[in-house]
Amino acid sequence: MYLVDLLVREKFDLLIYHGLAQGGGEKVAHTLKKIFNCTCISHALSMREIFKYVNADINNSILYTSGPRDLPMLIFSFFLRKKVAVYIQVPYLSSISVRKPLYTIIVFLYYCLINLFQFKVYVNSSNSGLGFSKYQILLPLKNKARNIKSIKITKRPTIYIVGRYNLEFGRSSRNINRICQILEKLSSIIDGCIEMRHYGSICQQYEGQLMKIDKVNFHSFGYVSDWSTKAKGIFLFNSNYEGFGLAAYEAAIGGNLVLVNDKFPVELKKEVESIYFYRSIKDCVSKLSKYYAM
């Protein structure tokens, strides 16, 4: 089932999305905006302004897509007897951390209230369904990928990482330490340097870790909207938790070899066969080293 299938299931008068970041979640929000002919607002507005939209005369459902950030509006919608549905793009229960108790409490409240109020729950993969008593999987795509480019790997390919590598409210979704360990082991068994590039945002701490690795030439390009058409090489992903993995999907259909760890959902592999799962750091290094021995 895909996002377009939601059209035949339900009608929406209001869509509330994050709007404060760049990445897969925002791409999905823009896809939803095109699919549904309804009012679309983001959290870039003040809470008071959002409440006004929620309190307006609404005949059909409100679709919330911003995770725990939506908690106040969900409570407000319940007491106003609004029809509510949520689209979950991140397995937030996997993001909680004892080091961030306030965030953890908010996440638990979010899940408890959704289950208690029995809102309709749509998720982008089986991973994101964790913690909900009932949900429907709708992959964050318009339909199954067609015209996937064939993979052409050159000798000593550039390795790419994509996404937000920042310090987060809860547990970080990107496992920068594992990425560094993979690169360190790879650089120790091959001759010459490894060219590595990054698209997205990255904090100074993580950037410093990557730049310190011996024989790795690292450079971040920041956010580039058409990165999937510009970058050619091997894409490396290692996450502590993952919803669907839209960046991995986009890299794969662009004709790149994509390596992901076991935190990515099985639905991703079913959509694109050129995505390969690795079981461990050793397994990943073994797969990468083949292309540097060519």
Secondary structure as a PSIPRED ss2 file (coil, helix, strand):
# PSIPRED VFORMAT (PSIPRED V4.0)

   1 M C   1.000  0.000  0.000
   2 Y E   0.000  0.000  1.000
   3 L H   0.000  1.000  0.000
   4 V H   0.000  1.000  0.000
   5 D H   0.000  1.000  0.000
   6 L H   0.000  1.000  0.000
   7 L H   0.000  1.000  0.000
   8 V H   0.000  1.000  0.000
   9 R H   0.000  1.000  0.000
  10 E C   1.000  0.000  0.000
  11 K C   1.000  0.000  0.000
  12 F E   0.000  0.000  1.000
  13 D E   0.000  0.000  1.000
  14 L E   0.000  0.000  1.000
  15 L E   0.000  0.000  1.000
  16 I E   0.000  0.000  1.000
  17 Y E   0.000  0.000  1.000
  18 H C   1.000  0.000  0.000
  19 G C   1.000  0.000  0.000
  20 L C   1.000  0.000  0.000
  21 A C   1.000  0.000  0.000
  22 Q C   1.000  0.000  0.000
  23 G C   1.000  0.000  0.000
  24 G H   0.000  1.000  0.000
  25 G H   0.000  1.000  0.000
  26 E H   0.000  1.000  0.000
  27 K H   0.000  1.000  0.000
  28 V H   0.000  1.000  0.000
  29 A H   0.000  1.000  0.000
  30 H H   0.000  1.000  0.000
  31 T H   0.000  1.000  0.000
  32 L H   0.000  1.000  0.000
  33 K H   0.000  1.000  0.000
  34 K H   0.000  1.000  0.000
  35 I H   0.000  1.000  0.000
  36 F C   1.000  0.000  0.000
  37 N C   1.000  0.000  0.000
  38 C C   1.000  0.000  0.000
  39 T E   0.000  0.000  1.000
  40 C E   0.000  0.000  1.000
  41 I E   0.000  0.000  1.000
  42 S E   0.000  0.000  1.000
  43 H C   1.000  0.000  0.000
  44 A C   1.000  0.000  0.000
  45 L C   1.000  0.000  0.000
  46 S C   1.000  0.000  0.000
  47 M H   0.000  1.000  0.000
  48 R H   0.000  1.000  0.000
  49 E H   0.000  1.000  0.000
  50 I H   0.000  1.000  0.000
  51 F H   0.000  1.000  0.000
  52 K H   0.000  1.000  0.000
  53 Y H   0.000  1.000  0.000
  54 V H   0.000  1.000  0.000
  55 N C   1.000  0.000  0.000
  56 A C   1.000  0.000  0.000
  57 D C   1.000  0.000  0.000
  58 I C   1.000  0.000  0.000
  59 N C   1.000  0.000  0.000
  60 N C   1.000  0.000  0.000
  61 S E   0.000  0.000  1.000
  62 I E   0.000  0.000  1.000
  63 L E   0.000  0.000  1.000
  64 Y E   0.000  0.000  1.000
  65 T C   1.000  0.000  0.000
  66 S C   1.000  0.000  0.000
  67 G H   0.000  1.000  0.000
  68 P H   0.000  1.000  0.000
  69 R H   0.000  1.000  0.000
  70 D H   0.000  1.000  0.000
  71 L H   0.000  1.000  0.000
  72 P H   0.000  1.000  0.000
  73 M H   0.000  1.000  0.000
  74 L H   0.000  1.000  0.000
  75 I H   0.000  1.000  0.000
  76 F H   0.000  1.000  0.000
  77 S H   0.000  1.000  0.000
  78 F H   0.000  1.000  0.000
  79 F H   0.000  1.000  0.000
  80 L C   1.000  0.000  0.000
  81 R C   1.000  0.000  0.000
  82 K C   1.000  0.000  0.000
  83 K C   1.000  0.000  0.000
  84 V E   0.000  0.000  1.000
  85 A E   0.000  0.000  1.000
  86 V E   0.000  0.000  1.000
  87 Y E   0.000  0.000  1.000
  88 I E   0.000  0.000  1.000
  89 Q C   1.000  0.000  0.000
  90 V C   1.000  0.000  0.000
  91 P C   1.000  0.000  0.000
  92 Y H   0.000  1.000  0.000
  93 L H   0.000  1.000  0.000
  94 S H   0.000  1.000  0.000
  95 S H   0.000  1.000  0.000
  96 I C   1.000  0.000  0.000
  97 S C   1.000  0.000  0.000
  98 V C   1.000  0.000  0.000
  99 R C   1.000  0.000  0.000
 100 K C   1.000  0.000  0.000
 101 P H   0.000  1.000  0.000
 102 L H   0.000  1.000  0.000
 103 Y H   0.000  1.000  0.000
 104 T H   0.000  1.000  0.000
 105 I H   0.000  1.000  0.000
 106 I H   0.000  1.000  0.000
 107 V H   0.000  1.000  0.000
 108 F H   0.000  1.000  0.000
 109 L H   0.000  1.000  0.000
 110 Y H   0.000  1.000  0.000
 111 Y H   0.000  1.000  0.000
 112 C H   0.000  1.000  0.000
 113 L H   0.000  1.000  0.000
 114 I H   0.000  1.000  0.000
 115 N H   0.000  1.000  0.000
 116 L H   0.000  1.000  0.000
 117 F H   0.000  1.000  0.000
 118 Q C   1.000  0.000  0.000
 119 F C   1.000  0.000  0.000
 120 K E   0.000  0.000  1.000
 121 V E   0.000  0.000  1.000
 122 Y E   0.000  0.000  1.000
 123 V E   0.000  0.000  1.000
 124 N C   1.000  0.000  0.000
 125 S C   1.000  0.000  0.000
 126 S C   1.000  0.000  0.000
 127 N H   0.000  1.000  0.000
 128 S H   0.000  1.000  0.000
 129 G H   0.000  1.000  0.000
 130 L C   1.000  0.000  0.000
 131 G C   1.000  0.000  0.000
 132 F C   1.000  0.000  0.000
 133 S C   1.000  0.000  0.000
 134 K C   1.000  0.000  0.000
 135 Y C   1.000  0.000  0.000
 136 Q E   0.000  0.000  1.000
 137 I E   0.000  0.000  1.000
 138 L C   1.000  0.000  0.000
 139 L E   0.000  0.000  1.000
 140 P C   1.000  0.000  0.000
 141 L C   1.000  0.000  0.000
 142 K C   1.000  0.000  0.000
 143 N C   1.000  0.000  0.000
 144 K C   1.000  0.000  0.000
 145 A C   1.000  0.000  0.000
 146 R C   1.000  0.000  0.000
 147 N C   1.000  0.000  0.000
 148 I C   1.000  0.000  0.000
 149 K C   1.000  0.000  0.000
 150 S C   1.000  0.000  0.000
 151 I C   1.000  0.000  0.000
 152 K C   1.000  0.000  0.000
 153 I C   1.000  0.000  0.000
 154 T C   1.000  0.000  0.000
 155 K C   1.000  0.000  0.000
 156 R C   1.000  0.000  0.000
 157 P C   1.000  0.000  0.000
 158 T C   1.000  0.000  0.000
 159 I E   0.000  0.000  1.000
 160 Y E   0.000  0.000  1.000
 161 I E   0.000  0.000  1.000
 162 V E   0.000  0.000  1.000
 163 G C   1.000  0.000  0.000
 164 R C   1.000  0.000  0.000
 165 Y E   0.000  0.000  1.000
 166 N C   1.000  0.000  0.000
 167 L C   1.000  0.000  0.000
 168 E C   1.000  0.000  0.000
 169 F C   1.000  0.000  0.000
 170 G C   1.000  0.000  0.000
 171 R C   1.000  0.000  0.000
 172 S C   1.000  0.000  0.000
 173 S C   1.000  0.000  0.000
 174 R E   0.000  0.000  1.000
 175 N C   1.000  0.000  0.000
 176 I H   0.000  1.000  0.000
 177 N H   0.000  1.000  0.000
 178 R H   0.000  1.000  0.000
 179 I H   0.000  1.000  0.000
 180 C H   0.000  1.000  0.000
 181 Q H   0.000  1.000  0.000
 182 I H   0.000  1.000  0.000
 183 L H   0.000  1.000  0.000
 184 E H   0.000  1.000  0.000
 185 K H   0.000  1.000  0.000
 186 L H   0.000  1.000  0.000
 187 S H   0.000  1.000  0.000
 188 S H   0.000  1.000  0.000
 189 I H   0.000  1.000  0.000
 190 I C   1.000  0.000  0.000
 191 D C   1.000  0.000  0.000
 192 G C   1.000  0.000  0.000
 193 C C   1.000  0.000  0.000
 194 I E   0.000  0.000  1.000
 195 E E   0.000  0.000  1.000
 196 M E   0.000  0.000  1.000
 197 R E   0.000  0.000  1.000
 198 H E   0.000  0.000  1.000
 199 Y E   0.000  0.000  1.000
 200 G C   1.000  0.000  0.000
 201 S C   1.000  0.000  0.000
 202 I E   0.000  0.000  1.000
 203 C C   1.000  0.000  0.000
 204 Q H   0.000  1.000  0.000
 205 Q H   0.000  1.000  0.000
 206 Y H   0.000  1.000  0.000
 207 E H   0.000  1.000  0.000
 208 G H   0.000  1.000  0.000
 209 Q H   0.000  1.000  0.000
 210 L H   0.000  1.000  0.000
 211 M H   0.000  1.000  0.000
 212 K C   1.000  0.000  0.000
 213 I C   1.000  0.000  0.000
 214 D C   1.000  0.000  0.000
 215 K C   1.000  0.000  0.000
 216 V E   0.000  0.000  1.000
 217 N E   0.000  0.000  1.000
 218 F E   0.000  0.000  1.000
 219 H E   0.000  0.000  1.000
 220 S E   0.000  0.000  1.000
 221 F C   1.000  0.000  0.000
 222 G C   1.000  0.000  0.000
 223 Y C   1.000  0.000  0.000
 224 V C   1.000  0.000  0.000
 225 S C   1.000  0.000  0.000
 226 D C   1.000  0.000  0.000
 227 W H   0.000  1.000  0.000
 228 S H   0.000  1.000  0.000
 229 T H   0.000  1.000  0.000
 230 K H   0.000  1.000  0.000
 231 A C   1.000  0.000  0.000
 232 K C   1.000  0.000  0.000
 233 G C   1.000  0.000  0.000
 234 I E   0.000  0.000  1.000
 235 F E   0.000  0.000  1.000
 236 L E   0.000  0.000  1.000
 237 F C   1.000  0.000  0.000
 238 N C   1.000  0.000  0.000
 239 S E   0.000  0.000  1.000
 240 N C   1.000  0.000  0.000
 241 Y C   1.000  0.000  0.000
 242 E C   1.000  0.000  0.000
 243 G C   1.000  0.000  0.000
 244 F C   1.000  0.000  0.000
 245 G C   1.000  0.000  0.000
 246 L H   0.000  1.000  0.000
 247 A H   0.000  1.000  0.000
 248 A H   0.000  1.000  0.000
 249 Y H   0.000  1.000  0.000
 250 E H   0.000  1.000  0.000
 251 A H   0.000  1.000  0.000
 252 A H   0.000  1.000  0.000
 253 I H   0.000  1.000  0.000
 254 G C   1.000  0.000  0.000
 255 G C   1.000  0.000  0.000
 256 N C   1.000  0.000  0.000
 257 L E   0.000  0.000  1.000
 258 V E   0.000  0.000  1.000
 259 L E   0.000  0.000  1.000
 260 V E   0.000  0.000  1.000
 261 N C   1.000  0.000  0.000
 262 D C   1.000  0.000  0.000
 263 K C   1.000  0.000  0.000
 264 F C   1.000  0.000  0.000
 265 P C   1.000  0.000  0.000
 266 V H   0.000  1.000  0.000
 267 E H   0.000  1.000  0.000
 268 L H   0.000  1.000  0.000
 269 K H   0.000  1.000  0.000
 270 K H   0.000  1.000  0.000
 271 E H   0.000  1.000  0.000
 272 V C   1.000  0.000  0.000
 273 E C   1.000  0.000  0.000
 274 S C   1.000  0.000  0.000
 275 I E   0.000  0.000  1.000
 276 Y E   0.000  0.000  1.000
 277 F E   0.000  0.000  1.000
 278 Y C   1.000  0.000  0.000
 279 R C   1.000  0.000  0.000
 280 S C   1.000  0.000  0.000
 281 I H   0.000  1.000  0.000
 282 K H   0.000  1.000  0.000
 283 D H   0.000  1.000  0.000
 284 C H   0.000  1.000  0.000
 285 V H   0.000  1.000  0.000
 286 S H   0.000  1.000  0.000
 287 K H   0.000  1.000  0.000
 288 L H   0.000  1.000  0.000
 289 S H   0.000  1.000  0.000
 290 K C   1.000  0.000  0.000
 291 Y C   1.000  0.000  0.000
 292 Y C   1.000  0.000  0.000
 293 A C   1.000  0.000  0.000
 294 M C   1.000  0.000  0.000
